[in-house]
């Protein structure tokens, strides 16, 4: 028995060194240095368990078949949009280069003639979407990270059900894992099955059916298109503002959002994003359907451009747009992101902007709803404050979930993307870049409201935090790099 234990112990020692040796030469391949280092530290500390976690979570591929379909859909979008010319943009020269960047990354054109309505009210946005659904004539295409049929969303789903019953083609996509984690999911699915709505979960995790991928690769997009003419996108999920969680209701925690309603040519790009995701889940190609109305080009409208991003894109589209805009700013930058966990390029872009004299502010929640992400975010506050970034804490128990930024007087971006590593590498996201007219001024009015409600965090206050909090922040920062 002693000899067996000795042999087993020796084998484990050898295996320990073999795993470490292999990890050093394999893990850094095609990874950011921060991500590679995080994985290596984990494996060097706990080789067997770390290696098992890496095998489970270390690959960001969505699978060869899905990736092939995504590339097929992207090629089709590119072929359809290549003949379209980007609209001319008045303003700084860099705006044209931003349009070129987005076109090369996401294939979508820059299009003029849009009416944009910003909707900051949680219930107001659902009511606005419900109104459009009630007037739909041909198609309704809905895609949300989280969807639930609850007291707040019931009018919307009843409108969808009625539209499908009167012959409107209604399609619904929602992220499987995210929606399944909401109380009442089984009842939600049962109610959908009793309607004529065509619905599918995105990136389903069903191992027994052969549906499997890295579990934290999710579709985080939020958009809706009605009749191919009116679109919505922004930060808000299709659920009541406390996410149907008793713990949130107990403390009065509600999510604060911002949604954009789009009327104009850019809606076509939003529909292209939906069509791509619908094809990935159903293998059905969507075309222009009977009864679909033409988009309206509004004189003196807003210029808009849609940028999709996600695991199937090797270029981290949203990160490139954000960093390019930050480096282009000359006067002012305002960022609202519930989960601000930047990688090195974004952190350098933000702190460099502050150090070159740009007035830069960051709106975040005073308290986080996700322990690991919140503490990882906190680990960056010292560097940001030391560089001159002004951090505003939106008062608890609310969660400031809006996702947008504005640059100078020139451009604003709104969508589903957080400014964190997950949104850059692991989530499918959609961003909408807007310029022209008074659009930036309207974003500033929203930002002014946030500022009036928030308190500013100072460097002196931050340095007085307990050391145990700093330790937790730094530990969680390490986990955020495990991509």
Legacy VTK file of the C-alpha trace (Angstrom):
# vtk DataFile Version 3.0
C-alpha trace
ASCII
DATASET POLYDATA
POINTS 483 float
0.000 0.000 0.000
2.853 2.343 0.861
4.503 1.665 -2.493
1.255 2.385 -4.357
0.851 5.686 -2.551
4.452 6.578 -3.312
3.992 5.842 -7.012
0.738 7.796 -7.064
2.399 10.740 -5.327
5.276 10.710 -7.800
2.836 10.549 -10.715
0.946 13.554 -9.380
4.168 15.514 -9.039
5.125 14.679 -12.619
1.630 15.563 -13.829
1.844 18.849 -11.929
5.028 19.833 -13.751
3.740 18.596 -17.124
0.567 20.710 -16.836
2.589 23.791 -15.879
5.073 23.224 -18.702
2.334 22.786 -21.312
0.368 25.769 -19.987
3.317 28.141 -20.377
3.667 27.295 -24.060
0.011 26.922 -25.016
-2.135 29.393 -23.075
-0.476 32.649 -24.316
-1.296 31.764 -27.942
-3.642 34.405 -29.467
-4.524 35.796 -26.036
-4.070 39.182 -24.494
-1.125 39.186 -22.070
-3.417 40.014 -19.131
-5.731 37.104 -19.923
-2.863 34.692 -20.489
-1.189 35.751 -17.237
-4.404 35.304 -15.266
-4.857 31.765 -16.560
-1.211 30.929 -15.943
-1.359 32.176 -12.363
-4.468 30.080 -11.734
-2.850 26.956 -13.188
0.477 27.509 -11.431
-1.302 27.867 -8.078
-3.755 24.964 -8.494
-2.556 22.986 -11.544
-5.148 20.203 -11.766
-8.194 22.278 -10.844
-6.919 25.277 -12.818
-6.380 23.168 -15.915
-9.877 21.690 -15.590
-11.381 25.187 -15.320
-9.374 26.257 -18.366
-10.722 23.338 -20.410
-14.245 24.337 -19.355
-13.995 28.131 -19.726
-10.788 28.827 -21.629
-12.115 28.655 -25.190
-14.064 31.594 -26.600
-15.168 29.743 -29.720
-18.914 29.293 -30.271
-18.274 26.136 -32.272
-17.233 25.489 -35.846
-20.751 25.067 -37.248
-22.161 28.188 -35.614
-19.094 30.189 -36.574
-19.434 29.066 -40.196
-23.089 30.165 -40.272
-22.172 33.489 -38.709
-19.501 34.105 -41.331
-21.977 33.175 -44.039
-24.490 35.679 -42.674
-21.815 38.365 -42.290
-20.699 37.850 -45.892
-24.305 38.205 -47.047
-24.687 41.455 -45.111
-21.427 42.776 -46.502
-22.473 41.918 -50.052
-25.808 43.688 -49.565
-24.277 46.816 -48.041
-21.189 47.196 -50.250
-23.121 49.140 -52.928
-24.386 51.612 -50.302
-22.398 54.783 -49.779
-21.802 56.205 -46.319
-23.554 59.496 -45.683
-21.477 62.649 -45.537
-20.777 63.816 -42.001
-20.393 67.408 -40.917
-17.990 67.952 -38.079
-14.477 66.878 -37.116
-12.479 64.863 -39.621
-12.244 61.910 -37.245
-15.967 61.163 -37.630
-15.406 59.961 -41.176
-12.648 57.666 -39.955
-15.001 56.309 -37.270
-17.540 55.524 -39.975
-14.870 53.742 -42.000
-13.769 51.782 -38.939
-17.314 50.641 -38.178
-17.967 49.762 -41.826
-14.828 47.634 -42.019
-15.587 45.906 -38.719
-19.334 45.376 -38.902
-20.264 45.976 -42.573
-23.067 48.412 -41.727
-23.242 51.781 -43.546
-23.456 55.227 -41.997
-26.950 56.485 -42.867
-28.548 59.921 -42.599
-32.201 60.819 -42.171
-33.087 59.167 -38.829
-35.421 60.411 -36.127
-34.061 59.393 -32.722
-36.085 59.428 -29.528
-34.272 58.807 -26.228
-36.468 57.104 -23.630
-35.054 57.168 -20.080
-38.169 55.920 -18.305
-38.248 52.157 -17.608
-41.996 51.703 -18.023
-42.102 54.364 -20.745
-39.840 52.350 -23.047
-41.943 49.201 -22.682
-45.104 51.232 -23.285
-43.520 52.779 -26.390
-42.586 49.375 -27.755
-46.054 48.071 -26.980
-47.598 50.925 -28.980
-45.516 50.019 -32.025
-46.428 46.338 -31.675
-50.117 47.198 -31.555
-49.807 49.053 -34.865
-47.645 46.450 -36.635
-48.796 45.319 -40.062
-46.284 42.733 -41.302
-43.375 41.783 -39.030
-42.199 42.152 -35.438
-38.685 41.025 -34.567
-37.718 41.016 -30.886
-34.318 40.106 -29.432
-33.382 40.529 -25.775
-30.758 39.112 -23.445
-33.388 38.611 -20.729
-37.106 38.222 -21.385
-39.840 37.512 -18.837
-43.635 37.630 -18.873
-44.424 39.545 -15.688
-46.639 42.342 -14.383
-44.705 45.039 -16.259
-44.179 43.192 -19.549
-47.634 41.559 -19.752
-49.101 44.339 -21.965
-46.178 43.933 -24.351
-46.497 40.147 -24.616
-50.266 40.389 -24.927
-49.736 42.831 -27.811
-47.271 40.381 -29.406
-49.772 37.555 -28.992
-52.574 39.608 -30.539
-50.341 40.671 -33.441
-49.393 37.068 -34.183
-53.054 36.051 -34.016
-54.026 38.658 -36.618
-51.375 37.410 -39.054
-48.319 39.494 -38.260
-45.129 37.436 -38.379
-43.760 37.706 -34.834
-40.284 36.386 -34.057
-38.740 36.371 -30.587
-35.180 35.582 -29.485
-33.908 35.571 -25.907
-30.712 34.317 -24.335
-31.298 30.837 -22.963
-29.116 30.898 -19.850
-29.872 34.503 -18.844
-33.647 34.159 -19.173
-33.691 30.725 -17.587
-32.177 32.227 -14.445
-35.221 34.461 -13.907
-38.004 33.200 -11.600
-41.019 32.047 -13.604
-39.064 30.873 -16.660
-41.013 27.618 -17.049
-44.299 29.503 -16.916
-42.897 32.009 -19.442
-42.094 29.239 -21.912
-45.469 27.587 -21.349
-47.274 30.838 -22.120
-45.238 31.352 -25.290
-46.115 27.845 -26.447
-49.765 28.816 -26.269
-49.281 31.632 -28.802
-48.527 31.921 -32.510
-45.241 33.689 -31.737
-42.176 32.036 -33.270
-39.608 31.962 -30.468
-36.192 30.478 -29.884
-33.638 30.622 -27.063
-30.231 31.914 -28.152
-27.040 29.941 -27.492
-28.992 27.153 -25.765
-27.197 24.941 -23.254
-28.733 21.502 -23.739
-25.963 18.895 -23.512
-28.366 15.989 -23.949
-29.421 17.510 -27.288
-25.866 18.156 -28.361
-26.173 21.899 -27.766
-23.127 22.969 -25.819
-20.564 25.746 -25.784
-18.688 27.708 -23.163
-21.566 28.662 -20.795
-20.563 32.295 -20.365
-20.567 33.047 -24.108
-23.929 34.798 -24.263
-26.049 36.916 -26.599
-26.394 40.206 -24.715
-28.097 42.203 -27.497
-31.321 44.130 -26.946
-33.313 45.299 -29.957
-36.702 45.274 -31.629
-37.763 46.048 -35.198
-41.384 46.582 -36.300
-42.390 46.334 -39.967
-38.741 46.864 -40.909
-39.399 50.559 -40.280
-39.162 51.336 -36.547
-36.395 50.057 -34.283
-35.459 50.098 -30.609
-32.117 49.413 -28.956
-30.395 50.262 -25.708
-29.594 48.828 -22.300
-32.975 47.599 -21.103
-34.027 43.974 -20.872
-37.600 42.806 -21.345
-38.438 42.366 -17.669
-39.767 44.345 -14.707
-37.247 46.792 -13.131
-36.429 44.559 -10.143
-35.753 41.498 -12.316
-38.418 39.475 -10.503
-35.972 38.844 -7.650
-37.399 39.044 -4.090
-34.043 40.250 -2.744
-34.175 43.234 -5.114
-37.761 44.039 -4.213
-36.944 43.805 -0.507
-34.325 46.583 -0.683
-36.094 48.596 -3.395
-33.430 47.913 -6.029
-34.512 48.919 -9.525
-32.616 49.169 -12.793
-32.214 52.560 -14.516
-32.077 52.369 -18.316
-31.866 54.323 -21.559
-33.454 53.165 -24.822
-33.328 54.728 -28.265
-36.261 54.561 -30.695
-35.066 54.781 -34.297
-37.203 55.826 -37.262
-35.210 55.880 -40.482
-32.695 54.064 -42.680
-30.554 52.801 -39.801
-33.408 50.468 -38.799
-32.399 48.319 -41.772
-29.063 47.665 -40.073
-30.755 46.717 -36.805
-32.899 44.261 -38.722
-29.779 42.811 -40.351
-28.370 42.099 -36.879
-31.591 40.337 -35.915
-31.661 38.401 -39.186
-28.139 37.155 -38.559
-28.984 35.942 -35.056
-32.237 34.367 -36.262
-30.289 32.458 -38.908
-27.772 31.250 -36.303
-30.545 29.808 -34.136
-33.043 28.580 -36.739
-31.094 28.263 -40.029
-33.888 30.307 -41.620
-32.852 33.160 -43.913
-34.978 36.286 -43.585
-35.714 38.463 -46.579
-37.998 41.372 -47.323
-41.444 40.022 -46.520
-44.780 40.955 -48.003
-46.266 44.018 -46.373
-42.961 45.291 -45.021
-42.887 49.067 -45.242
-40.017 51.106 -46.600
-38.009 53.134 -44.136
-38.580 56.866 -44.139
-35.682 59.217 -44.805
-36.270 62.307 -42.678
-34.759 65.602 -43.863
-32.243 67.060 -41.418
-32.336 63.822 -39.444
-29.683 62.184 -37.292
-26.854 60.169 -38.830
-26.614 56.644 -37.449
-24.475 53.549 -37.825
-24.938 50.125 -36.232
-21.947 48.114 -35.059
-22.409 44.443 -34.091
-19.765 42.657 -32.055
-19.269 39.332 -30.340
-17.300 36.089 -30.060
-17.578 35.429 -33.784
-15.677 38.638 -34.541
-11.920 38.365 -34.022
-11.542 42.135 -34.000
-13.411 43.090 -30.765
-15.411 45.665 -32.701
-16.917 47.574 -29.782
-13.581 47.930 -27.987
-11.959 49.358 -31.111
-14.735 51.918 -31.559
-14.621 53.019 -27.914
-10.840 53.413 -27.817
-10.759 55.221 -31.175
-13.385 57.708 -29.978
-11.585 58.297 -26.687
-8.328 59.085 -28.429
-10.154 61.417 -30.852
-11.844 63.520 -28.154
-10.676 67.115 -27.812
-12.860 68.588 -25.066
-15.196 66.311 -23.201
-16.004 62.633 -22.628
-18.938 61.261 -20.658
-19.232 57.505 -20.039
-22.111 55.635 -18.436
-21.441 51.940 -17.867
-22.837 49.726 -15.106
-19.876 47.369 -15.381
-16.678 49.289 -16.095
-13.894 46.693 -16.140
-11.493 47.889 -18.853
-8.650 45.968 -20.389
-5.291 47.679 -20.873
-6.099 49.469 -24.177
-9.332 50.988 -22.845
-7.814 51.919 -19.481
-4.923 53.650 -21.246
-7.335 55.455 -23.583
-9.404 56.757 -20.656
-6.494 57.803 -18.446
-4.568 59.257 -21.394
-7.583 61.400 -22.301
-7.740 62.700 -18.732
-4.010 63.441 -18.619
-4.112 65.377 -21.878
-6.656 67.741 -20.410
-9.964 66.265 -21.570
-12.850 66.701 -19.124
-13.868 63.097 -18.581
-16.562 61.728 -16.295
-17.705 58.208 -15.489
-21.164 57.345 -14.137
-21.426 54.057 -12.228
-23.631 52.626 -9.498
-22.804 53.270 -5.876
-23.488 49.603 -5.130
-23.089 46.711 -7.545
-25.587 43.952 -8.181
-22.842 41.452 -9.067
-20.190 40.857 -6.396
-17.249 39.810 -8.571
-17.810 42.371 -11.316
-18.416 45.209 -8.859
-15.194 44.563 -6.941
-13.215 44.118 -10.159
-14.566 47.501 -11.256
-13.574 49.099 -7.955
-9.987 47.965 -8.468
-9.647 50.535 -11.277
-10.969 53.549 -9.381
-7.599 54.607 -7.933
-5.909 54.709 -11.350
-8.846 56.607 -12.851
-9.040 59.168 -10.056
-5.265 59.707 -10.034
-5.400 60.438 -13.772
-8.135 63.038 -13.270
-11.263 61.095 -14.232
-14.310 62.300 -12.293
-16.335 59.366 -10.980
-19.993 59.860 -10.083
-21.775 57.255 -7.960
-25.457 56.819 -8.759
-27.258 56.357 -5.428
-28.123 52.922 -4.101
-30.204 50.867 -4.145
-30.750 51.724 -7.825
-28.597 50.041 -10.467
-27.551 52.489 -13.177
-27.703 50.026 -16.056
-27.632 52.532 -18.963
-24.837 52.029 -21.483
-23.820 55.060 -23.501
-21.108 57.646 -24.007
-20.781 61.057 -25.639
-17.684 62.644 -27.165
-17.310 66.451 -27.394
-20.283 67.980 -29.223
-19.961 65.484 -32.028
-20.945 61.875 -31.400
-22.755 59.560 -28.998
-22.932 55.785 -28.747
-25.749 53.789 -27.155
-26.429 50.078 -27.092
-26.129 46.854 -25.137
-22.370 46.894 -24.594
-20.776 47.507 -21.233
-17.223 48.770 -21.109
-15.840 45.548 -19.725
-13.873 42.557 -20.905
-16.956 40.360 -21.044
-18.727 42.678 -23.487
-15.593 42.941 -25.618
-14.780 39.233 -25.914
-17.561 36.991 -24.593
-20.929 38.629 -25.358
-22.719 39.330 -28.607
-23.481 43.059 -28.461
-24.954 45.807 -30.629
-23.914 49.475 -30.561
-25.449 52.469 -32.314
-23.233 55.455 -33.143
-25.134 58.719 -33.625
-24.095 62.176 -34.810
-25.653 65.347 -36.168
-28.478 67.629 -35.130
-29.030 67.971 -31.396
-28.420 64.330 -30.519
-25.361 64.922 -28.320
-27.187 67.685 -26.467
-30.004 65.275 -25.685
-27.539 62.748 -24.307
-26.054 65.507 -22.182
-29.460 66.213 -20.693
-29.607 62.579 -19.582
-26.069 62.836 -18.188
-26.986 66.056 -16.367
-29.806 64.187 -14.655
-27.434 61.432 -13.548
-24.976 63.995 -12.205
-27.659 65.843 -10.245
-28.652 62.610 -8.516
-25.157 61.248 -7.946
-22.330 62.100 -5.593
-18.736 62.491 -6.741
-16.147 60.040 -5.470
-12.871 61.688 -4.449
-9.383 60.205 -4.436
-8.979 61.063 -0.750
-12.155 59.177 0.131
-11.111 56.191 -1.937
-7.688 55.958 -0.323
-9.299 55.656 3.100
-11.002 52.368 2.254
-10.216 49.341 4.472
-7.353 47.183 3.234
-9.604 44.132 3.172
-11.777 45.835 0.551
-8.739 46.590 -1.580
-7.663 42.955 -1.307
-11.065 41.710 -2.513
-11.057 44.258 -5.355
-7.657 43.108 -6.577
-8.575 39.433 -6.338
-11.735 39.981 -8.376
-9.751 42.014 -10.909
-7.692 38.925 -11.600
-10.780 36.798 -12.261
-12.128 39.360 -14.750
-9.177 38.655 -17.052
-9.966 34.949 -17.352
-11.187 35.066 -20.957
LINES 1 484
483 0 1 2 3 4 5 6 7 8 9 10 11 12 13 14 15 16 17 18 19 20 21 22 23 24 25 26 27 28 29 30 31 32 33 34 35 36 37 38 39 40 41 42 43 44 45 46 47 48 49 50 51 52 53 54 55 56 57 58 59 60 61 62 63 64 65 66 67 68 69 70 71 72 73 74 75 76 77 78 79 80 81 82 83 84 85 86 87 88 89 90 91 92 93 94 95 96 97 98 99 100 101 102 103 104 105 106 107 108 109 110 111 112 113 114 115 116 117 118 119 120 121 122 123 124 125 126 127 128 129 130 131 132 133 134 135 136 137 138 139 140 141 142 143 144 145 146 147 148 149 150 151 152 153 154 155 156 157 158 159 160 161 162 163 164 165 166 167 168 169 170 171 172 173 174 175 176 177 178 179 180 181 182 183 184 185 186 187 188 189 190 191 192 193 194 195 196 197 198 199 200 201 202 203 204 205 206 207 208 209 210 211 212 213 214 215 216 217 218 219 220 221 222 223 224 225 226 227 228 229 230 231 232 233 234 235 236 237 238 239 240 241 242 243 244 245 246 247 248 249 250 251 252 253 254 255 256 257 258 259 260 261 262 263 264 265 266 267 268 269 270 271 272 273 274 275 276 277 278 279 280 281 282 283 284 285 286 287 288 289 290 291 292 293 294 295 296 297 298 299 300 301 302 303 304 305 306 307 308 309 310 311 312 313 314 315 316 317 318 319 320 321 322 323 324 325 326 327 328 329 330 331 332 333 334 335 336 337 338 339 340 341 342 343 344 345 346 347 348 349 350 351 352 353 354 355 356 357 358 359 360 361 362 363 364 365 366 367 368 369 370 371 372 373 374 375 376 377 378 379 380 381 382 383 384 385 386 387 388 389 390 391 392 393 394 395 396 397 398 399 400 401 402 403 404 405 406 407 408 409 410 411 412 413 414 415 416 417 418 419 420 421 422 423 424 425 426 427 428 429 430 431 432 433 434 435 436 437 438 439 440 441 442 443 444 445 446 447 448 449 450 451 452 453 454 455 456 457 458 459 460 461 462 463 464 465 466 467 468 469 470 471 472 473 474 475 476 477 478 479 480 481 482
